[in-house]
Amino acid sequence: MQAMESISVIILVLILLELFEAWWQKDKTLFDVLARGYHYYQKSIFLFLLMHPTFYYILFVILFTNVFNGWMVTILLLKTVDIFFKLTLMNKLFVEKTIDASLEMILSEPLSPWLFLTGVSLYPFLLFYALT
């Protein structure tokens, strides 16, 4: 397989995995998104982490291609912060049940349906820049 063809396949798989993540997280408010994530978290922390396959896929791409540059670091950093941010908010909301009034208002605001496609539009471009 030539280099450009393999990059295309790698990026296509990332797009498919990002669409999966967008599909299972899509909801009306951020609170509902976190409640959906907490549903998986209650079953198992590992199940919650497995529901973020793009994180593991990026690790695989780094090992497979032996490319670990600033773009890859950026992708990994964004993915890691996203997962830990969700875990922290879920802990505050559903375990400790302590939440600030201003944060509660933010969590109840309606989300744009396009917000969930942010990863689909951002990460493939970052991955392309990382691999070329």
N, C-alpha and C positions, 0 to 999 in steps of 0.2 A: 504494500500500500504506500502510495506516495505521501509526502509530508502534508500537502494541502488537503488531500482526501482524509487523512487520519485526523487532522484538526477539525474538519467539517463533521466527522462522526462524533468526535469528543464533544463538540459544541452542541450538536443535535441531541445527544443523550442528556446533556445538562439542561437543555430547553425542556425536554420531556419531564425530567425530574422536577424542574422548577414549576411546570404546569401542575404536577401532582401536588406539590406543596401549596400552591395557590388554591387548588381545588379543595383540599381538606381544611384550609384555614379560612376560607371565604365565609364571611358573616356580616351582619348589619352594623355591629359596633365592636370596638376593641374589647369590651367586656365579654361579648359573646365569643370572640376569637379566643380569648384566654380561657373561657369556660370550656370551649371545645378542646383546647390543649390540655386543660386540667383533667378532662375525661380520660384522655390517654395516660396522663401522668398518674392518675389514681390506680389504673390497672398495673402500670409498671413504669418506672423512670426510664427503663431501657426502651420500652415501647414509644414513649414520648420522644426520646432521642432518635429512634429509628424512623420516626415520622419526618425527620429532616435529612433525607438521603443525599441532598446536594452537598452537605458538609462532608460526608464520607466519600462522596464521589470526587470532590476537589482534592481530598487527601490522596485518593487513588491516582488521580491525574498527576499530582506532584511526584508521587513515587514512580509512576509509569513513564512519564516524560523526563524526569530528572530536571524539571524546571521549577525553581523556587526564587522568583524575582519579586520586585515590589508589587506588581499587579496580583500575584498569587497571595502575597502577604495581605494585601488589601481585601481580597475575596475571603480569605480565612478569618481575618479580623472581623469583617462585617457579619459573617455567618456565626462566629462565636459570640459576638456581642448580642446578636439577635436571639440566640438560644438562651443565653444567660439572662437577658432582659426579660424574656417571657417567663423563665423559671422564677426570677425574683418577684415579678408582679403576681404570678400565680400563688406564690408563697404568701405574699402580703394580703391578697384578696381572699383566698380560700382556706388557708391554714391559720395564719395569725388573725385574720379578719380585722386588720387595722389598715385603714386607708384614709388618706387626706381628702377633704371635701373637694378641693380643686382637682385632684387627680380623679376622683369619682365622676366629676362633670366631664372631664376629658374622655374617660373610658366609655361614657354613655353617648358621646357624639356619634352621629351616623358616619360611616366610612364610605368613601367613593368605591364603586365596584372595580375601578381601574387600579386602586391601590394594591390589590393582591397580585397584579401583573407587573409590579415594579421589579421584582426579582427576575422575571422572564425578560424584561427589557434591559436590565443592568448587568447581570452576571455573565451572560454570553459575550457581551462586548469586552468586559474586563478579562474574561478567559481568552478571547481572541488576541487581545493585546499582550497577554502574558505568554502566549504560545508562539507569537510571531516576532 
